[in-house]
């Protein structure tokens, strides 16, 4: 099966912390920055991890009190 691809827009000052947080979960997602100026990152999510990734993003959205938008290309 293929990975699910999500593009995520978030505050620019949160990119490194976002990557670090997601990286703390072994094999949850692969991450790369698509546009550091527009603060768009790409998540490559292995099959079956979509709900867990969405839950982590929602928790970060609430904790940081900021807009994190998922865009499915």
NUVO-419743 format. One record per atom (N, C-alpha, C): x, y, z; residue number from 1; residue in three letters; atom name. Coordinates in nm, 4 decimals, padded with zeros to 6 digits, m for minus. Example, Ala and Ser with C-alpha at 12.3 -4.5 7.8 and 13.67 -1.06 7.14 Angstrom:
REM NUVO-419743
{{01.3190, m00.5690, 00.7800}, 1, 'ala', 'N'}
{{01.2300, m00.4500, 00.7800}, 1, 'ala', 'CA'}
{{01.3200, m00.3300, 00.7800}, 1, 'ala', 'C'}
{{01.2850, m00.2250, 00.7080}, 2, 'ser', 'N'}
{{01.3670, m00.1060, 00.7140}, 2, 'ser', 'CA'}
{{01.2900, 00.0030, 00.7870}, 2, 'ser', 'C'}
This chain:
REM NUVO-419743
{{00.0830, m00.1186, 00.0000}, 1, 'unk', 'N'}
{{00.0000, 00.0000, 00.0000}, 1, 'unk', 'CA'}
{{00.0876, 00.1252, 00.0000}, 1, 'unk', 'C'}
{{00.0309, 00.2316, m00.0471}, 2, 'unk', 'N'}
{{00.1027, 00.3578, m00.0558}, 2, 'unk', 'CA'}
{{00.0753, 00.4439, 00.0668}, 2, 'unk', 'C'}
{{00.1704, 00.5275, 00.0960}, 3, 'unk', 'N'}
{{00.1541, 00.6238, 00.2052}, 3, 'unk', 'CA'}
{{00.0514, 00.7285, 00.1666}, 3, 'unk', 'C'}
{{m00.0167, 00.7800, 00.2651}, 4, 'unk', 'N'}
{{m00.1078, 00.8921, 00.2468}, 4, 'unk', 'CA'}
{{m00.0249, 01.0199, 00.2556}, 4, 'unk', 'C'}
{{m00.0518, 01.1143, 00.1671}, 5, 'unk', 'N'}
{{00.0220, 01.2408, 00.1653}, 5, 'unk', 'CA'}
{{m00.0707, 01.3523, 00.2139}, 5, 'unk', 'C'}
{{m00.0245, 01.4250, 00.3132}, 6, 'unk', 'N'}
{{m00.0944, 01.5447, 00.3607}, 6, 'unk', 'CA'}
{{00.0022, 01.6610, 00.3532}, 6, 'unk', 'C'}
{{m00.0477, 01.7759, 00.3142}, 7, 'unk', 'N'}
{{00.0276, 01.9003, 00.3254}, 7, 'unk', 'CA'}
{{m00.0307, 01.9744, 00.4447}, 7, 'unk', 'C'}
{{00.0549, 02.0279, 00.5269}, 8, 'unk', 'N'}
{{00.0116, 02.0938, 00.6498}, 8, 'unk', 'CA'}
{{00.0672, 02.2357, 00.6516}, 8, 'unk', 'C'}
{{m00.0211, 02.3313, 00.6760}, 9, 'unk', 'N'}
{{00.0182, 02.4706, 00.6912}, 9, 'unk', 'CA'}
{{00.0143, 02.5028, 00.8400}, 9, 'unk', 'C'}
{{00.1202, 02.5632, 00.8898}, 10, 'unk', 'N'}
{{00.1277, 02.5956, 01.0310}, 10, 'unk', 'CA'}
{{00.2079, 02.7226, 01.0491}, 10, 'unk', 'C'}
{{00.2079, 02.7808, 01.1696}, 11, 'unk', 'N'}
{{00.2891, 02.9006, 01.1913}, 11, 'unk', 'CA'}
{{00.4366, 02.8707, 01.1644}, 11, 'unk', 'C'}
{{00.5001, 02.9623, 01.0998}, 12, 'unk', 'N'}
{{00.6392, 02.9433, 01.0577}, 12, 'unk', 'CA'}
{{00.7329, 02.9123, 01.1740}, 12, 'unk', 'C'}
{{00.7084, 02.9740, 01.2871}, 13, 'unk', 'N'}
{{00.7955, 02.9531, 01.4025}, 13, 'unk', 'CA'}
{{00.7731, 02.8178, 01.4704}, 13, 'unk', 'C'}
{{00.6795, 02.7395, 01.4203}, 14, 'unk', 'N'}
{{00.6492, 02.6087, 01.4794}, 14, 'unk', 'CA'}
{{00.6992, 02.4915, 01.3950}, 14, 'unk', 'C'}
{{00.7592, 02.5167, 01.2791}, 15, 'unk', 'N'}
{{00.7991, 02.4076, 01.1901}, 15, 'unk', 'CA'}
{{00.8946, 02.3104, 01.2588}, 15, 'unk', 'C'}
{{01.0003, 02.3595, 01.3195}, 16, 'unk', 'N'}
{{01.0992, 02.2704, 01.3822}, 16, 'unk', 'CA'}
{{01.0378, 02.1925, 01.4983}, 16, 'unk', 'C'}
{{00.9592, 02.2598, 01.5811}, 17, 'unk', 'N'}
{{00.8951, 02.1928, 01.6933}, 17, 'unk', 'CA'}
{{00.7951, 02.0881, 01.6443}, 17, 'unk', 'C'}
{{00.7227, 02.1196, 01.5379}, 18, 'unk', 'N'}
{{00.6277, 02.0257, 01.4775}, 18, 'unk', 'CA'}
{{00.7020, 01.9005, 01.4309}, 18, 'unk', 'C'}
{{00.8131, 01.9199, 01.3621}, 19, 'unk', 'N'}
{{00.8920, 01.8067, 01.3139}, 19, 'unk', 'CA'}
{{00.9468, 01.7254, 01.4313}, 19, 'unk', 'C'}
{{00.9967, 01.7920, 01.5309}, 20, 'unk', 'N'}
{{01.0519, 01.7233, 01.6474}, 20, 'unk', 'CA'}
{{00.9441, 01.6422, 01.7185}, 20, 'unk', 'C'}
{{00.8258, 01.7008, 01.7336}, 21, 'unk', 'N'}
{{00.7158, 01.6328, 01.8023}, 21, 'unk', 'CA'}
{{00.6722, 01.5091, 01.7262}, 21, 'unk', 'C'}
{{00.6508, 01.5219, 01.5961}, 22, 'unk', 'N'}
{{00.6094, 01.4056, 01.5170}, 22, 'unk', 'CA'}
{{00.7196, 01.3002, 01.5101}, 22, 'unk', 'C'}
{{00.8447, 01.3448, 01.5090}, 23, 'unk', 'N'}
{{00.9573, 01.2522, 01.5048}, 23, 'unk', 'CA'}
{{00.9716, 01.1707, 01.6321}, 23, 'unk', 'C'}
{{00.9140, 01.2192, 01.7412}, 24, 'unk', 'N'}
{{00.9213, 01.1476, 01.8683}, 24, 'unk', 'CA'}
{{00.8391, 01.0181, 01.8655}, 24, 'unk', 'C'}
{{00.7456, 01.0103, 01.7732}, 25, 'unk', 'N'}
{{00.6639, 00.8896, 01.7573}, 25, 'unk', 'CA'}
{{00.7287, 00.8035, 01.6495}, 25, 'unk', 'C'}
{{00.7907, 00.6948, 01.6889}, 26, 'unk', 'N'}
{{00.8611, 00.6080, 01.5939}, 26, 'unk', 'CA'}
{{00.7691, 00.5592, 01.4825}, 26, 'unk', 'C'}
{{00.8118, 00.5798, 01.3602}, 27, 'unk', 'N'}
{{00.7442, 00.5296, 01.2400}, 27, 'unk', 'CA'}
{{00.6022, 00.5810, 01.2213}, 27, 'unk', 'C'}
{{00.5662, 00.6905, 01.2876}, 28, 'unk', 'N'}
{{00.4314, 00.7438, 01.2713}, 28, 'unk', 'CA'}
{{00.4175, 00.8146, 01.1372}, 28, 'unk', 'C'}
{{00.5207, 00.8903, 01.0988}, 29, 'unk', 'N'}
{{00.5109, 00.9721, 00.9783}, 29, 'unk', 'CA'}
{{00.6510, 01.0118, 00.9322}, 29, 'unk', 'C'}
{{00.6647, 01.0347, 00.8020}, 30, 'unk', 'N'}
{{00.7851, 01.0975, 00.7489}, 30, 'unk', 'CA'}
{{00.7486, 01.2410, 00.7156}, 30, 'unk', 'C'}
{{00.8440, 01.3294, 00.7229}, 31, 'unk', 'N'}
{{00.8180, 01.4716, 00.7200}, 31, 'unk', 'CA'}
{{00.9186, 01.5410, 00.6303}, 31, 'unk', 'C'}
{{00.8735, 01.6412, 00.5552}, 32, 'unk', 'N'}
{{00.9680, 01.7289, 00.4854}, 32, 'unk', 'CA'}
{{00.9030, 01.8651, 00.4668}, 32, 'unk', 'C'}
{{00.9860, 01.9655, 00.4660}, 33, 'unk', 'N'}
{{00.9374, 02.1017, 00.4476}, 33, 'unk', 'CA'}
{{00.9285, 02.1301, 00.2986}, 33, 'unk', 'C'}
{{00.8102, 02.1694, 00.2533}, 34, 'unk', 'N'}
{{00.7916, 02.2034, 00.1118}, 34, 'unk', 'CA'}
{{00.8239, 02.3500, 00.0862}, 34, 'unk', 'C'}
{{00.7810, 02.4371, 00.1761}, 35, 'unk', 'N'}
{{00.8035, 02.5806, 00.1596}, 35, 'unk', 'CA'}
{{00.8218, 02.6430, 00.2973}, 35, 'unk', 'C'}
{{00.9450, 02.6764, 00.3310}, 36, 'unk', 'N'}
{{00.9709, 02.7289, 00.4648}, 36, 'unk', 'CA'}
{{00.9201, 02.8710, 00.4812}, 36, 'unk', 'C'}
{{00.9006, 02.9424, 00.3739}, 37, 'unk', 'N'}
{{00.8503, 03.0794, 00.3842}, 37, 'unk', 'CA'}
{{00.6994, 03.0827, 00.4033}, 37, 'unk', 'C'}
{{00.6284, 02.9937, 00.3370}, 38, 'unk', 'N'}
{{00.4831, 02.9836, 00.3539}, 38, 'unk', 'CA'}
{{00.4465, 02.8869, 00.4657}, 38, 'unk', 'C'}
{{00.5464, 02.8194, 00.5216}, 39, 'unk', 'N'}
{{00.5295, 02.7235, 00.6318}, 39, 'unk', 'CA'}
{{00.4368, 02.6092, 00.5916}, 39, 'unk', 'C'}
{{00.4742, 02.5432, 00.4828}, 40, 'unk', 'N'}
{{00.3999, 02.4265, 00.4354}, 40, 'unk', 'CA'}
{{00.4924, 02.3052, 00.4435}, 40, 'unk', 'C'}
{{00.4447, 02.2020, 00.5108}, 41, 'unk', 'N'}
{{00.5210, 02.0784, 00.5235}, 41, 'unk', 'CA'}
{{00.4411, 01.9637, 00.4635}, 41, 'unk', 'C'}
{{00.5128, 01.8618, 00.4234}, 42, 'unk', 'N'}
{{00.4480, 01.7430, 00.3666}, 42, 'unk', 'CA'}
{{00.4662, 01.6274, 00.4640}, 42, 'unk', 'C'}
{{00.3580, 01.5591, 00.4926}, 43, 'unk', 'N'}
{{00.3616, 01.4406, 00.5763}, 43, 'unk', 'CA'}
{{00.3346, 01.3202, 00.4891}, 43, 'unk', 'C'}
{{00.4187, 01.2195, 00.5000}, 44, 'unk', 'N'}
{{00.3987, 01.0922, 00.4309}, 44, 'unk', 'CA'}
{{00.3630, 00.9915, 00.5393}, 44, 'unk', 'C'}
{{00.2373, 00.9504, 00.5394}, 45, 'unk', 'N'}
{{00.1818, 00.8721, 00.6494}, 45, 'unk', 'CA'}
{{00.1625, 00.7277, 00.6056}, 45, 'unk', 'C'}
{{00.2273, 00.6330, 00.6736}, 46, 'unk', 'N'}
{{00.2081, 00.4920, 00.6394}, 46, 'unk', 'CA'}
{{00.0617, 00.4511, 00.6603}, 46, 'unk', 'C'}
{{00.0144, 00.3546, 00.5825}, 47, 'unk', 'N'}
{{m00.1245, 00.3094, 00.5959}, 47, 'unk', 'CA'}
{{m00.1568, 00.2714, 00.7403}, 47, 'unk', 'C'}
{{m00.2720, 00.3174, 00.7868}, 48, 'unk', 'N'}
{{m00.3176, 00.2861, 00.9208}, 48, 'unk', 'CA'}
{{m00.2800, 00.3883, 01.0265}, 48, 'unk', 'C'}
{{m00.1940, 00.4840, 00.9926}, 49, 'unk', 'N'}
{{m00.1504, 00.5838, 01.0911}, 49, 'unk', 'CA'}
{{m00.2248, 00.7168, 01.0800}, 49, 'unk', 'C'}
{{m00.3169, 00.7288, 00.9861}, 50, 'unk', 'N'}
{{m00.3835, 00.8565, 00.9608}, 50, 'unk', 'CA'}
{{m00.4561, 00.9109, 01.0845}, 50, 'unk', 'C'}
{{m00.5292, 00.8257, 01.1543}, 51, 'unk', 'N'}
{{m00.6033, 00.8711, 01.2718}, 51, 'unk', 'CA'}
{{m00.5101, 00.9177, 01.3828}, 51, 'unk', 'C'}
{{m00.3999, 00.8469, 01.4023}, 52, 'unk', 'N'}
{{m00.3033, 00.8853, 01.5054}, 52, 'unk', 'CA'}
{{m00.2386, 01.0197, 01.4718}, 52, 'unk', 'C'}
{{m00.2028, 01.0398, 01.3461}, 53, 'unk', 'N'}
{{m00.1423, 01.1670, 01.3041}, 53, 'unk', 'CA'}
{{m00.2428, 01.2804, 01.3233}, 53, 'unk', 'C'}
{{m00.3671, 01.2583, 01.2836}, 54, 'unk', 'N'}
{{m00.4707, 01.3609, 01.3008}, 54, 'unk', 'CA'}
{{m00.4888, 01.3948, 01.4487}, 54, 'unk', 'C'}
{{m00.4818, 01.2952, 01.5362}, 55, 'unk', 'N'}
{{m00.4956, 01.3190, 01.6802}, 55, 'unk', 'CA'}
{{m00.3795, 01.4017, 01.7343}, 55, 'unk', 'C'}
{{m00.2585, 01.3735, 01.6902}, 56, 'unk', 'N'}
{{m00.1416, 01.4504, 01.7344}, 56, 'unk', 'CA'}
{{m00.1539, 01.5943, 01.6857}, 56, 'unk', 'C'}
{{m00.1933, 01.6134, 01.5605}, 57, 'unk', 'N'}
{{m00.2084, 01.7482, 01.5061}, 57, 'unk', 'CA'}
{{m00.3155, 01.8253, 01.5836}, 57, 'unk', 'C'}
{{m00.4258, 01.7606, 01.6148}, 58, 'unk', 'N'}
{{m00.5324, 01.8270, 01.6917}, 58, 'unk', 'CA'}
{{m00.4822, 01.8666, 01.8311}, 58, 'unk', 'C'}
{{m00.4066, 01.7798, 01.8951}, 59, 'unk', 'N'}
{{m00.3518, 01.8111, 02.0274}, 59, 'unk', 'CA'}
{{m00.2564, 01.9304, 02.0200}, 59, 'unk', 'C'}
{{m00.1729, 01.9343, 01.9156}, 60, 'unk', 'N'}
{{m00.0805, 02.0470, 01.8987}, 60, 'unk', 'CA'}
{{m00.1560, 02.1768, 01.8711}, 60, 'unk', 'C'}
{{m00.2594, 02.1668, 01.7911}, 61, 'unk', 'N'}
{{m00.3434, 02.2835, 01.7589}, 61, 'unk', 'CA'}
{{m00.3990, 02.3441, 01.8887}, 61, 'unk', 'C'}
{{m00.4467, 02.2569, 01.9769}, 62, 'unk', 'N'}
{{m00.5042, 02.3039, 02.1033}, 62, 'unk', 'CA'}
{{m00.3963, 02.3554, 02.1989}, 62, 'unk', 'C'}
{{m00.2858, 02.2829, 02.2098}, 63, 'unk', 'N'}
{{m00.1797, 02.3226, 02.3016}, 63, 'unk', 'CA'}
{{m00.1153, 02.4545, 02.2601}, 63, 'unk', 'C'}
{{m00.0877, 02.4696, 02.1318}, 64, 'unk', 'N'}
{{m00.0222, 02.5894, 02.0824}, 64, 'unk', 'CA'}
{{m00.1202, 02.7034, 02.0564}, 64, 'unk', 'C'}
{{m00.2484, 02.6745, 02.0588}, 65, 'unk', 'N'}
{{m00.3538, 02.7707, 02.0296}, 65, 'unk', 'CA'}
{{m00.3260, 02.8458, 01.8994}, 65, 'unk', 'C'}
{{m00.3082, 02.7662, 01.7946}, 66, 'unk', 'N'}
{{m00.2796, 02.8240, 01.6633}, 66, 'unk', 'CA'}
{{m00.3499, 02.7422, 01.5564}, 66, 'unk', 'C'}
{{m00.3504, 02.7958, 01.4375}, 67, 'unk', 'N'}
{{m00.4129, 02.7276, 01.3252}, 67, 'unk', 'CA'}
{{m00.3116, 02.6348, 01.2597}, 67, 'unk', 'C'}
{{m00.3449, 02.5084, 01.2541}, 68, 'unk', 'N'}
{{m00.2683, 02.4105, 01.1781}, 68, 'unk', 'CA'}
{{m00.3676, 02.3489, 01.0809}, 68, 'unk', 'C'}
{{m00.3453, 02.3697, 00.9535}, 69, 'unk', 'N'}
{{m00.4425, 02.3287, 00.8521}, 69, 'unk', 'CA'}
{{m00.3876, 02.2128, 00.7694}, 69, 'unk', 'C'}
{{m00.4683, 02.1072, 00.7598}, 70, 'unk', 'N'}
{{m00.4326, 01.9918, 00.6781}, 70, 'unk', 'CA'}
{{m00.4924, 02.0102, 00.5389}, 70, 'unk', 'C'}
{{m00.4086, 01.9973, 00.4375}, 71, 'unk', 'N'}
{{m00.4540, 02.0069, 00.2990}, 71, 'unk', 'CA'}
{{m00.4150, 01.8751, 00.2333}, 71, 'unk', 'C'}
{{m00.5121, 01.8022, 00.1826}, 72, 'unk', 'N'}
{{m00.4829, 01.6749, 00.1171}, 72, 'unk', 'CA'}
{{m00.4713, 01.7025, m00.0320}, 72, 'unk', 'C'}
{{m00.3495, 01.6846, m00.0869}, 73, 'unk', 'N'}
{{m00.3274, 01.7191, m00.2282}, 73, 'unk', 'CA'}
{{m00.4024, 01.6284, m00.3243}, 73, 'unk', 'C'}
